[in-house]
Amino acid sequence: MSYQYIPVMLGGVLGIVFVIYRAIHYKTVFAAEEAEYKVDPIREEDSEC
């Protein structure tokens, strides 16, 4: 019996699971990234000369 296909099958299954996980959680990840790089309009007005 050959076990050469097991790593390929594991990689395929884990890849599919990872893609599904990212598709489900993309809104929370993007919201966190957007909040980190958001520009505060009040501070932007104060910095103008």
PyMOL Python script that loads the backbone (N, CA, C, O; Angstrom):
from pymol import cmd

cmd.read_pdbstr("""\
ATOM      1  N   MET A   1       0.845  -1.190   0.000  1.00  0.00           N
ATOM      2  CA  MET A   1       0.000   0.000   0.000  1.00  0.00           C
ATOM      3  C   MET A   1       0.887   1.249   0.000  1.00  0.00           C
ATOM      4  O   MET A   1       1.847   1.335   0.766  1.00  0.00           O
ATOM      5  N   SER A   2       0.564   2.196  -0.848  1.00  0.00           N
ATOM      6  CA  SER A   2       1.368   3.407  -0.985  1.00  0.00           C
ATOM      7  C   SER A   2       0.721   4.557  -0.217  1.00  0.00           C
ATOM      8  O   SER A   2      -0.480   4.807  -0.320  1.00  0.00           O
ATOM      9  N   TYR A   3       1.548   5.237   0.544  1.00  0.00           N
ATOM     10  CA  TYR A   3       1.063   6.369   1.333  1.00  0.00           C
ATOM     11  C   TYR A   3       1.549   7.702   0.767  1.00  0.00           C
ATOM     12  O   TYR A   3       1.548   8.709   1.474  1.00  0.00           O
ATOM     13  N   GLN A   4       1.961   7.719  -0.490  1.00  0.00           N
ATOM     14  CA  GLN A   4       2.499   8.942  -1.070  1.00  0.00           C
ATOM     15  C   GLN A   4       1.436  10.014  -1.264  1.00  0.00           C
ATOM     16  O   GLN A   4       1.769  11.198  -1.322  1.00  0.00           O
ATOM     17  N   TYR A   5       0.196   9.642  -1.364  1.00  0.00           N
ATOM     18  CA  TYR A   5      -0.865  10.615  -1.629  1.00  0.00           C
ATOM     19  C   TYR A   5      -1.336  11.319  -0.358  1.00  0.00           C
ATOM     20  O   TYR A   5      -2.045  12.321  -0.450  1.00  0.00           O
ATOM     21  N   ILE A   6      -0.965  10.830   0.819  1.00  0.00           N
ATOM     22  CA  ILE A   6      -1.472  11.395   2.075  1.00  0.00           C
ATOM     23  C   ILE A   6      -1.056  12.857   2.254  1.00  0.00           C
ATOM     24  O   ILE A   6      -1.924  13.667   2.581  1.00  0.00           O
ATOM     25  N   PRO A   7       0.204  13.254   2.063  1.00  0.00           N
ATOM     26  CA  PRO A   7       0.538  14.679   2.208  1.00  0.00           C
ATOM     27  C   PRO A   7      -0.215  15.576   1.226  1.00  0.00           C
ATOM     28  O   PRO A   7      -0.591  16.698   1.567  1.00  0.00           O
ATOM     29  N   VAL A   8      -0.433  15.085   0.020  1.00  0.00           N
ATOM     30  CA  VAL A   8      -1.172  15.871  -0.972  1.00  0.00           C
ATOM     31  C   VAL A   8      -2.615  16.051  -0.525  1.00  0.00           C
ATOM     32  O   VAL A   8      -3.169  17.145  -0.632  1.00  0.00           O
ATOM     33  N   MET A   9      -3.220  14.990  -0.028  1.00  0.00           N
ATOM     34  CA  MET A   9      -4.604  15.072   0.445  1.00  0.00           C
ATOM     35  C   MET A   9      -4.715  15.992   1.664  1.00  0.00           C
ATOM     36  O   MET A   9      -5.645  16.792   1.762  1.00  0.00           O
ATOM     37  N   LEU A  10      -3.759  15.872   2.591  1.00  0.00           N
ATOM     38  CA  LEU A  10      -3.776  16.757   3.760  1.00  0.00           C
ATOM     39  C   LEU A  10      -3.623  18.215   3.341  1.00  0.00           C
ATOM     40  O   LEU A  10      -4.333  19.081   3.851  1.00  0.00           O
ATOM     41  N   GLY A  11      -2.715  18.494   2.429  1.00  0.00           N
ATOM     42  CA  GLY A  11      -2.528  19.860   1.951  1.00  0.00           C
ATOM     43  C   GLY A  11      -3.762  20.399   1.260  1.00  0.00           C
ATOM     44  O   GLY A  11      -4.124  21.561   1.447  1.00  0.00           O
ATOM     45  N   GLY A  12      -4.409  19.568   0.467  1.00  0.00           N
ATOM     46  CA  GLY A  12      -5.632  20.004  -0.211  1.00  0.00           C
ATOM     47  C   GLY A  12      -6.754  20.290   0.758  1.00  0.00           C
ATOM     48  O   GLY A  12      -7.441  21.305   0.641  1.00  0.00           O
ATOM     49  N   VAL A  13      -6.945  19.393   1.724  1.00  0.00           N
ATOM     50  CA  VAL A  13      -8.020  19.588   2.705  1.00  0.00           C
ATOM     51  C   VAL A  13      -7.738  20.806   3.570  1.00  0.00           C
ATOM     52  O   VAL A  13      -8.635  21.616   3.803  1.00  0.00           O
ATOM     53  N   LEU A  14      -6.507  20.952   4.050  1.00  0.00           N
ATOM     54  CA  LEU A  14      -6.180  22.112   4.880  1.00  0.00           C
ATOM     55  C   LEU A  14      -6.274  23.411   4.084  1.00  0.00           C
ATOM     56  O   LEU A  14      -6.671  24.439   4.633  1.00  0.00           O
ATOM     57  N   GLY A  15      -5.918  23.384   2.815  1.00  0.00           N
ATOM     58  CA  GLY A  15      -6.052  24.572   1.978  1.00  0.00           C
ATOM     59  C   GLY A  15      -7.500  24.990   1.816  1.00  0.00           C
ATOM     60  O   GLY A  15      -7.820  26.177   1.881  1.00  0.00           O
ATOM     61  N   ILE A  16      -8.376  24.016   1.605  1.00  0.00           N
ATOM     62  CA  ILE A  16      -9.803  24.321   1.473  1.00  0.00           C
ATOM     63  C   ILE A  16     -10.357  24.876   2.779  1.00  0.00           C
ATOM     64  O   ILE A  16     -11.121  25.841   2.774  1.00  0.00           O
ATOM     65  N   VAL A  17      -9.970  24.264   3.903  1.00  0.00           N
ATOM     66  CA  VAL A  17     -10.430  24.746   5.210  1.00  0.00           C
ATOM     67  C   VAL A  17      -9.937  26.167   5.453  1.00  0.00           C
ATOM     68  O   VAL A  17     -10.688  26.998   5.964  1.00  0.00           O
ATOM     69  N   PHE A  18      -8.684  26.464   5.095  1.00  0.00           N
ATOM     70  CA  PHE A  18      -8.135  27.801   5.285  1.00  0.00           C
ATOM     71  C   PHE A  18      -8.882  28.830   4.444  1.00  0.00           C
ATOM     72  O   PHE A  18      -9.179  29.922   4.929  1.00  0.00           O
ATOM     73  N   VAL A  19      -9.188  28.503   3.204  1.00  0.00           N
ATOM     74  CA  VAL A  19      -9.919  29.431   2.335  1.00  0.00           C
ATOM     75  C   VAL A  19     -11.320  29.687   2.881  1.00  0.00           C
ATOM     76  O   VAL A  19     -11.786  30.826   2.870  1.00  0.00           O
ATOM     77  N   ILE A  20     -11.991  28.652   3.355  1.00  0.00           N
ATOM     78  CA  ILE A  20     -13.332  28.826   3.928  1.00  0.00           C
ATOM     79  C   ILE A  20     -13.261  29.676   5.188  1.00  0.00           C
ATOM     80  O   ILE A  20     -14.111  30.542   5.395  1.00  0.00           O
ATOM     81  N   TYR A  21     -12.262  29.445   6.032  1.00  0.00           N
ATOM     82  CA  TYR A  21     -12.102  30.238   7.258  1.00  0.00           C
ATOM     83  C   TYR A  21     -11.877  31.710   6.926  1.00  0.00           C
ATOM     84  O   TYR A  21     -12.477  32.586   7.547  1.00  0.00           O
ATOM     85  N   ARG A  22     -11.015  31.982   5.950  1.00  0.00           N
ATOM     86  CA  ARG A  22     -10.761  33.371   5.565  1.00  0.00           C
ATOM     87  C   ARG A  22     -12.002  34.018   4.965  1.00  0.00           C
ATOM     88  O   ARG A  22     -12.252  35.202   5.195  1.00  0.00           O
ATOM     89  N   ALA A  23     -12.784  33.260   4.201  1.00  0.00           N
ATOM     90  CA  ALA A  23     -13.998  33.806   3.600  1.00  0.00           C
ATOM     91  C   ALA A  23     -15.027  34.151   4.665  1.00  0.00           C
ATOM     92  O   ALA A  23     -15.769  35.121   4.514  1.00  0.00           O
ATOM     93  N   ILE A  24     -15.082  33.381   5.730  1.00  0.00           N
ATOM     94  CA  ILE A  24     -16.054  33.643   6.792  1.00  0.00           C
ATOM     95  C   ILE A  24     -15.618  34.830   7.645  1.00  0.00           C
ATOM     96  O   ILE A  24     -16.454  35.636   8.053  1.00  0.00           O
ATOM     97  N   HIS A  25     -14.317  34.947   7.919  1.00  0.00           N
ATOM     98  CA  HIS A  25     -13.835  35.947   8.865  1.00  0.00           C
ATOM     99  C   HIS A  25     -13.241  37.185   8.203  1.00  0.00           C
ATOM    100  O   HIS A  25     -12.598  37.988   8.879  1.00  0.00           O
ATOM    101  N   TYR A  26     -13.442  37.361   6.883  1.00  0.00           N
ATOM    102  CA  TYR A  26     -12.775  38.484   6.227  1.00  0.00           C
ATOM    103  C   TYR A  26     -13.303  39.831   6.700  1.00  0.00           C
ATOM    104  O   TYR A  26     -12.546  40.801   6.728  1.00  0.00           O
ATOM    105  N   LYS A  27     -14.581  39.922   7.074  1.00  0.00           N
ATOM    106  CA  LYS A  27     -15.132  41.207   7.511  1.00  0.00           C
ATOM    107  C   LYS A  27     -14.483  41.672   8.802  1.00  0.00           C
ATOM    108  O   LYS A  27     -14.148  42.850   8.929  1.00  0.00           O
ATOM    109  N   THR A  28     -14.298  40.780   9.760  1.00  0.00           N
ATOM    110  CA  THR A  28     -13.684  41.182  11.029  1.00  0.00           C
ATOM    111  C   THR A  28     -12.219  41.543  10.833  1.00  0.00           C
ATOM    112  O   THR A  28     -11.721  42.475  11.464  1.00  0.00           O
ATOM    113  N   VAL A  29     -11.525  40.817   9.964  1.00  0.00           N
ATOM    114  CA  VAL A  29     -10.112  41.109   9.722  1.00  0.00           C
ATOM    115  C   VAL A  29      -9.969  42.463   9.042  1.00  0.00           C
ATOM    116  O   VAL A  29      -9.131  43.269   9.448  1.00  0.00           O
ATOM    117  N   PHE A  30     -10.776  42.727   8.008  1.00  0.00           N
ATOM    118  CA  PHE A  30     -10.691  44.005   7.315  1.00  0.00           C
ATOM    119  C   PHE A  30     -11.134  45.159   8.206  1.00  0.00           C
ATOM    120  O   PHE A  30     -10.586  46.256   8.095  1.00  0.00           O
ATOM    121  N   ALA A  31     -12.110  44.945   9.085  1.00  0.00           N
ATOM    122  CA  ALA A  31     -12.544  46.002   9.998  1.00  0.00           C
ATOM    123  C   ALA A  31     -11.419  46.368  10.961  1.00  0.00           C
ATOM    124  O   ALA A  31     -11.209  47.547  11.248  1.00  0.00           O
ATOM    125  N   ALA A  32     -10.705  45.383  11.453  1.00  0.00           N
ATOM    126  CA  ALA A  32      -9.594  45.654  12.363  1.00  0.00           C
ATOM    127  C   ALA A  32      -8.469  46.395  11.645  1.00  0.00           C
ATOM    128  O   ALA A  32      -7.894  47.327  12.205  1.00  0.00           O
ATOM    129  N   GLU A  33      -8.151  46.000  10.427  1.00  0.00           N
ATOM    130  CA  GLU A  33      -7.104  46.676   9.666  1.00  0.00           C
ATOM    131  C   GLU A  33      -7.513  48.103   9.313  1.00  0.00           C
ATOM    132  O   GLU A  33      -6.685  49.013   9.366  1.00  0.00           O
ATOM    133  N   GLU A  34      -8.772  48.307   8.957  1.00  0.00           N
ATOM    134  CA  GLU A  34      -9.240  49.647   8.611  1.00  0.00           C
ATOM    135  C   GLU A  34      -9.202  50.559   9.827  1.00  0.00           C
ATOM    136  O   GLU A  34      -8.834  51.728   9.710  1.00  0.00           O
ATOM    137  N   ALA A  35      -9.574  50.046  10.989  1.00  0.00           N
ATOM    138  CA  ALA A  35      -9.540  50.850  12.207  1.00  0.00           C
ATOM    139  C   ALA A  35      -8.110  51.228  12.573  1.00  0.00           C
ATOM    140  O   ALA A  35      -7.872  52.302  13.126  1.00  0.00           O
ATOM    141  N   GLU A  36      -7.169  50.362  12.270  1.00  0.00           N
ATOM    142  CA  GLU A  36      -5.774  50.648  12.597  1.00  0.00           C
ATOM    143  C   GLU A  36      -5.225  51.789  11.749  1.00  0.00           C
ATOM    144  O   GLU A  36      -4.440  52.600  12.243  1.00  0.00           O
ATOM    145  N   TYR A  37      -5.624  51.864  10.483  1.00  0.00           N
ATOM    146  CA  TYR A  37      -5.082  52.865   9.571  1.00  0.00           C
ATOM    147  C   TYR A  37      -6.042  54.014   9.291  1.00  0.00           C
ATOM    148  O   TYR A  37      -5.812  54.801   8.373  1.00  0.00           O
ATOM    149  N   LYS A  38      -7.107  54.119  10.064  1.00  0.00           N
ATOM    150  CA  LYS A  38      -8.094  55.173   9.842  1.00  0.00           C
ATOM    151  C   LYS A  38      -7.516  56.531  10.252  1.00  0.00           C
ATOM    152  O   LYS A  38      -6.823  56.641  11.263  1.00  0.00           O
ATOM    153  N   VAL A  39      -7.806  57.541   9.468  1.00  0.00           N
ATOM    154  CA  VAL A  39      -7.341  58.894   9.761  1.00  0.00           C
ATOM    155  C   VAL A  39      -8.430  59.617  10.530  1.00  0.00           C
ATOM    156  O   VAL A  39      -9.586  59.645  10.109  1.00  0.00           O
ATOM    157  N   ASP A  40      -8.060  60.195  11.646  1.00  0.00           N
ATOM    158  CA  ASP A  40      -9.015  60.929  12.468  1.00  0.00           C
ATOM    159  C   ASP A  40      -9.190  62.331  11.875  1.00  0.00           C
ATOM    160  O   ASP A  40      -8.216  63.082  11.817  1.00  0.00           O
ATOM    161  N   PRO A  41     -10.398  62.712  11.434  1.00  0.00           N
ATOM    162  CA  PRO A  41     -10.566  64.021  10.786  1.00  0.00           C
ATOM    163  C   PRO A  41     -10.314  65.194  11.726  1.00  0.00           C
ATOM    164  O   PRO A  41      -9.891  66.255  11.269  1.00  0.00           O
ATOM    165  N   ILE A  42     -10.558  65.037  13.009  1.00  0.00           N
ATOM    166  CA  ILE A  42     -10.323  66.134  13.956  1.00  0.00           C
ATOM    167  C   ILE A  42      -8.826  66.403  14.069  1.00  0.00           C
ATOM    168  O   ILE A  42      -8.402  67.558  14.027  1.00  0.00           O
ATOM    169  N   ARG A  43      -8.035  65.368  14.210  1.00  0.00           N
ATOM    170  CA  ARG A  43      -6.590  65.556  14.304  1.00  0.00           C
ATOM    171  C   ARG A  43      -6.018  66.056  12.986  1.00  0.00           C
ATOM    172  O   ARG A  43      -5.027  66.786  12.981  1.00  0.00           O
ATOM    173  N   GLU A  44      -6.623  65.677  11.877  1.00  0.00           N
ATOM    174  CA  GLU A  44      -6.141  66.137  10.579  1.00  0.00           C
ATOM    175  C   GLU A  44      -6.357  67.644  10.446  1.00  0.00           C
ATOM    176  O   GLU A  44      -5.508  68.335   9.882  1.00  0.00           O
ATOM    177  N   GLU A  45      -7.475  68.166  10.953  1.00  0.00           N
ATOM    178  CA  GLU A  45      -7.737  69.604  10.890  1.00  0.00           C
ATOM    179  C   GLU A  45      -6.801  70.371  11.811  1.00  0.00           C
ATOM    180  O   GLU A  45      -6.375  71.476  11.475  1.00  0.00           O
ATOM    181  N   ASP A  46      -6.471  69.796  12.980  1.00  0.00           N
ATOM    182  CA  ASP A  46      -5.577  70.474  13.916  1.00  0.00           C
ATOM    183  C   ASP A  46      -4.156  70.580  13.375  1.00  0.00           C
ATOM    184  O   ASP A  46      -3.434  71.518  13.714  1.00  0.00           O
ATOM    185  N   SER A  47      -3.752  69.642  12.549  1.00  0.00           N
ATOM    186  CA  SER A  47      -2.375  69.637  12.066  1.00  0.00           C
ATOM    187  C   SER A  47      -2.159  70.634  10.929  1.00  0.00           C
ATOM    188  O   SER A  47      -1.015  70.910  10.566  1.00  0.00           O
ATOM    189  N   GLU A  48      -3.234  71.178  10.362  1.00  0.00           N
ATOM    190  CA  GLU A  48      -3.073  72.156   9.285  1.00  0.00           C
ATOM    191  C   GLU A  48      -2.587  73.478   9.854  1.00  0.00           C
ATOM    192  O   GLU A  48      -2.995  73.876  10.945  1.00  0.00           O
ATOM    193  N   CYS A  49      -1.713  74.164   9.115  1.00  0.00           N
ATOM    194  CA  CYS A  49      -1.139  75.419   9.592  1.00  0.00           C
ATOM    195  C   CYS A  49      -1.973  76.608   9.217  1.00  0.00           C
ATOM    196  O   CYS A  49      -1.620  77.740   9.549  1.00  0.00           O
TER     197      CYS A  49
END
""", "prot")
cmd.dss("prot")
cmd.show_as("cartoon", "prot")
cmd.util.cbc("prot")
cmd.orient("prot")
